[in-house]
Amino acid sequence: MNFQQQQLSISAAIRAEIQRFESVHPNIYAIYDLLERVEEPSVQNQLREHIICIE
């Protein structure tokens, strides 16, 4: 693979990651909104930590 092909491959991978992020981004905000409804702070913190790992 030559340099130009590598650059195109990297650009395609970056575009794919941006599209993936944009597609899940609204869902991440929805999860954080739901998280605010959890009354138990320790459960809220545990869930928040898991969400961060998923991001």
Helices and strands as residue ranges (DSSP letters): H 3-35, H 41-54
